[in-house]
Amino acid sequence: MPESGSGGGSEAGGDTRPIRVLLADDEHLIRGALAALLALEGDLTIVAEAASGPEALAMARAHEPDVAVLDLQMPGADGVKVATQLRDSLPSCRIMIVTSHARPGHLKRALAVGVRGFVPKTASAQQLAEIIRAVHRGVRYVDPELAADAISAGDSPLTAREAELLGLAADGAPVAEIAERASLTAGTVRNYLSAATAKLGAENRHTAARIARERGWL
């Protein structure tokens, strides 16, 4: 756990203004409780809340928070996708992801797009406040257990295109539909899916999609 300051103000460059925080979580009860608890910290202020990926993007662009705390799984766009867009449109905003069901691949994708904090939802509000302060200072924080899982799992063997098409197949879409959505021929889609299935040692594309999703590679 990173060490926090006294709670009396931001430590970045001697700036004493409160750290402006965006909270994004589609579970309203959790988000509301967390907002209330973090608001008790004298050096943190909740400037916006969001219940979906698109809303998180809109709120971030409207309020320009110092730190965005994003749920990994949100309607419309997950936390990693939101982080990817904020990295380009609001580079001054530090981004954290909280999750109750992380997979090793999620962590690696998050770090690859510049996420500075990756935290389980089992963290207390006090712990989260400390991590927000650390991330705001420029420190990177990754939960040790999640980091160990990511290291032991290794990297995804899938190419970006294989992962994309396997993701489209994950919900049981037929090859013809996947081909239309990806603007490819059905034969090309079958080739990619066959390659992905073989790499994962799966019996069919549906099992391959399940394996890849469980490991956070989709």
Phi, psi and omega in degrees: 000130178292150179280140180262169174277196183284350183090001184270350180172168179293145181260000184283108175066023180076008180289126183259003178288153180299150174283123183274124189239136170255132176248127179231116180201132183281351176270102190299320182295315179296314182298317181295318179295318181294319179299319181294319181290318180292330180294342178284343177283126186295337184256010177237142174223132180274111184267341180196155175230153181214152182244003180208167178300308179300322179292323178299317178298315181296316181294321179296316181291329181283322188253347179047064180291160175284323181225131175252123179255108189248135171290144180294313183257110178223152176296146175089313178194134181282175184301324180292319178295320177296317179299321180299317181287323179291329178303323182272322186268338181217068187296341180284346183275124174280142186239134175238150175238133174244146184204153176253355182214061181283148171239155181308320181295329178297315180299314182296320178294320180296313180296326181294334181259011173096010177297134185262344180219139179224110195228137175285154180289354176285349178294144177283166178298323179294317178297317180297321178299318179297320180291321177301316179297317181295315179297321178297327178285347181108003179281144173262134178233125174232130178306128185303320181293319178295321179296318180296319179297319182295320180295317183288333183283334182079181182272157177293135178277355186276144169285167179300319181292319178298318179295320179300311183288325177294325176296321177292330180278347187299329182265013175088014180296139178289162183302319182300319180291318178298317180299318180294317182292328182265359182057046177232167175280158180298323179296319179295319178299316179300320180297314179297315181294324177295319179296316180296318180298318179294318180299327183267359179064032183263160182277337178202173185294330180292318176294320178299318179297320179296315179300312182295323180290320179297329180269002177076023181267357177247000000 
